[in-house]
Amino acid sequence: MGYQTIRNLPEEEREQNRKALDEAHEAAVRRLEEFHEHEPEMTGSPARSGSTDTS
């Protein structure tokens, strides 16, 4: 469920679902940040074989 979906729920259910959505969003952001912390710096690296980048 998204925020638009829960807006018509009863107050208690809406609050419960909002908290679950907020926690899921925070967890996803943490995972992305952790992934990018361990990602090698790509500046100046040659393109992978098969790349269609012509820049």
C-alpha positions as CSV (number, residue, x, y, z in Angstrom):
1,M,0.0,0.0,0.0
2,G,1.1,3.6,-0.6
3,Y,0.2,6.8,1.1
4,Q,-2.6,7.5,-1.4
5,T,-4.1,4.1,-0.6
6,I,-4.2,4.4,3.1
7,R,-5.7,7.9,3.3
8,N,-9.3,6.5,3.5
9,L,-8.6,3.9,6.2
10,P,-9.8,4.4,9.8
11,E,-7.4,6.6,11.9
12,E,-5.8,3.7,13.8
13,E,-5.2,1.6,10.7
14,R,-4.0,4.6,8.7
15,E,-1.4,5.5,11.4
16,Q,-0.2,1.8,11.6
17,N,0.2,1.6,7.8
18,R,1.9,5.1,7.7
19,K,4.5,3.9,10.2
20,A,5.1,0.7,8.3
21,L,5.5,2.7,5.0
22,D,7.9,5.1,6.7
23,E,10.0,2.3,8.2
24,A,10.1,0.5,4.8
25,H,11.2,3.7,3.1
26,E,13.9,4.4,5.7
27,A,15.2,0.8,5.3
28,A,15.3,1.1,1.5
29,V,17.3,4.4,1.8
30,R,19.8,2.8,4.2
31,R,20.3,-0.2,1.8
32,L,20.9,2.2,-1.1
33,E,23.4,4.2,1.0
34,E,25.2,1.1,2.1
35,F,25.4,-0.1,-1.5
36,H,26.8,3.1,-2.8
37,E,29.3,3.3,0.1
38,H,30.8,0.0,-1.2
39,E,30.5,0.8,-4.9
40,P,33.9,1.5,-6.6
41,E,34.4,5.1,-7.9
42,M,33.5,5.0,-11.6
43,T,35.1,8.4,-12.6
44,G,37.6,7.9,-15.4
45,S,36.9,4.2,-15.7
46,P,36.6,2.7,-19.2
47,A,33.1,1.7,-20.3
48,R,32.1,-2.0,-20.0
49,S,32.2,-4.1,-23.1
50,G,29.0,-4.0,-24.9
51,S,28.2,-0.5,-23.8
52,T,26.2,1.6,-26.2
53,D,27.5,4.9,-24.7
54,T,29.0,7.0,-27.5
55,S,29.9,10.0,-25.5
